[in-house]
Amino acid sequence: MARSSQAQMSRPRAKTGKPADNEGLIPVLARAVREVENAAQRGVVSPANRTKFQVIALLVREERQRAKADTTVSDGDRAETLKRLDGVATILAKTAARDTSLIALLETDKPGSDAARALRRRMLEDAGFELEEEAPVAAPVAATTTTERQVMPDSVRSRMLANPFLAPDFDAAAFQAPAPARRLANWELLGPLFKSFEYGSGGASASMPLPDPQERDMLAPSGTELMHHQARFVESVRRGHRSFLLADEPGLGKTAQSLIAASVANAYPLLAVVPNVVKMNWAREVELWTPGRRATVVHGDGQDLDAFADVVVVNYEVLDRHMSWLRTLGFKGMVVDEAHFIKNLTSQRSRNVLSLASSLRERNRDPLMIALTGTPLINSVEDFKAIWQFLGWIDDKAPRPALLSRLEETGLTPADFGFFPEARRAVVDMGMVRRRKIDVAADLPAKRVVDLPVELDDDLGRSIRQAERELASRLAGRYRAILQNRGTTPSKVSAEERAEVIRLVAQAELDESKASKTGENVFTMVRRIGQAKAALAADYATQLARSVGKVVFFAKHIDVMDQAEAVFARRDIKTVSIRGDQTAIQRQKQIDAFDQDPEVGAAICSLTAAGVGLNLQAASDVVLAELSWTAAEQQQAIDRVHRIGQDVPVTAWRIIAAHTIDAKIAELIDSKAGLAARALDGEDVDLSAESSVQLQALMSLLDDALSGTKR
C-alpha cells in the first residue's frame, strides 16, 4: 500500500478488462469540479466550494503521480488516465480564472483544515479506495512538545519556589464564555471575513480609530520622545484596548510602541517571541524605552535565564524546549515580533505560539496581546488567520465571541449587500493598526528602488541562457502534448484555452521542481543566476562604499555572500557579515561594528537572517544581489535602512541579469505588492495577478517560447 498524506489507502479491487469511464476516482473528481465551476459562474464561490476546489486539486495531483508510477497498466491506459486528469485540471484553471482568490489553493501541498481532510477521505471512499482509520489530528493550539524535549532552567525553579501559588484570574473563564448563538449561528464566516479584505476596503486603510494622546511627554522615558503616531497607539492601550495587530510599515518603531504599551498596561511579566536575529536588540530596546524594567534573553536551554525579569525574550527556534514553563510562569502580556512567521498553521512554530497564547488567555481575563509585522500578508489574505488566532479574535473554524458580537451588530449576513465593508470594519476595530511612512513620518527621507541590468557574457552566463532555452523547450513540448491529447492544434486553440493550458503546464513543472533534488528547474536556474551576478554586484557595492559611505549588501545564498566578501577584501574594504549560522551574541557584535566602527564599509547580509527586525541605518544604500520570491521580503530588507532615525535619502540597487528570467521575476515582485496595498491600505489595485512568483515566471517563460519572443 502507498501512504497518502492523511491515511493508508489501497486501490479498489481490480476488475477484468478496461475500467469503465464511470468507475474510479476521476468521475468523482469530474462531478465535483463541475459543481465548483457552476458556483463560480454564478459569481460566488462559497467556503464549502473553496474547500472542494482545494481537495480536487490535491487529488488530481496525487492521482497523476500514482498513474505515472503504476507499472501494472499499459502505456495506452496510462495516457488515457492522464488525459482525463488534464480535463479536470483544465476546469480547475477555468474556475480559478473566474475567481482569482482560488489560485492560491492550487499551490497548497496538503489539506489545510479538518473539513478538507474529511472531504478528501469521503471522495476517496466514493471512488472505491479502502482507507484505514486516521489518527486524530491535534488542534493547532494543542501542546505538541514531548516531556523529553522540555527543559527547566534553574532560574525558573527558583521563581516557582519563591511564588509557588500563582493566583489565577478567576474572571478569565467568565470573560471567555461564548456568546449565545443568534442570527449568524449557522453561517460559515471565516471565508467571508478574509474576502472582506479583498473587496470591502472602500478606500479606507485597515486601521482602527486611535485617540489623540493626552500625556504624550510622560509616555516615553527621559531623553527619548515618541512620534505622534506612536503616542496615539500607546494612548489606546492606556484607555483599555488590549489586542492589536500592529502592522505599521517597517521602520516606524513598532518595538518601542509595544514595550511602552506593556508598561502602560502593567502587562508584566511580558513574553516576547521574536526572530533569533533580533532577540539581543529586543533586550536593548527594553532598557532604552522602559529603563525601570529588566529583560532576560533565552539562549539554548536557558541556563543563563533570569526568570525574575520583567520581560522574557525568546526566539521561535528554541520555543519547543521551553513550552512547559512558559505556559505556567504567569505572563500577563505577549508580543510576537515578525508575526507573519506563524502564518503556516501546520508548522511547529505556529503551533507553539498559538498554544502559549491560549494558555495565557486561560489565566488572564484580558491580557495584552500584540502581533507586530509590517508585512502581514505574503501570498493571500488568509495569511491573517494565524495572527487573528493568536490575538483571540477567531479560532480554527469561526470568530470568537467578541468578534462575533461585532458582526452581529452589523445586522447583516454574508448574503446581504454591504456585508463585506462592515465585516472588514468589525475586524479592524478589534485592533488592527496600520500606518504608512508617507502618512506619519513626514520628515523621513525619500526611498527609491533602482534596477541595474547587467550582462552575463561569460561562460556561466551563456550556460544559464542555454538552460533557460532548454526549460522553455520542455514546457512547450508539454503544452503541445496536452493539446494533442485534446485533439486540437496550437493554431486552432482559443486564447482562453491557451492561457489555461499554460498555467496547467507551469503548475505541473513547479510541483515537480519542488519535489526534485536534481536536474535543471526554475529554482536551480535562479540560484545559478545569483552566482553569476555575485562578483558584478559586489564590485558595484564596493564603488558605492568608496564614494558614498557604508553599504548593505543582501544575498540569498552563502556562496554569493562568500564571493562578495572576497571582492570587498580585494578592494581593501572592511566588512561585517550577518548570517543565519551565527549566535545571537555574534550577530549583535557584527551589527554594532557596522553601526559604530568607521572603518567598516559594508555589511554582507543574508536576506533570510538579516532581512527582518535589524536597524542598519548607518548606511543609506542597499544592494540586492539576488531577488527575493516575495515583495514583502524585498521590502523588509530595504527597510533595515529606511526607518525612523534615517536622515538621508535611501536607494536600493537591484542587480538584474538582463535577457534572463531574472528580469521577469523583478517585474513580478513589483506587481505582487498590490496585495498589501489593497487589503491594508485601501488602494484600488487589481489583484488578478496575485499568485506565486515562481508560477508566473514559468508561465511567462512558456508564453514567450510559444510566441517566439526572445529575452
Disulfide bonds with the S-S distance in Angstrom:
none
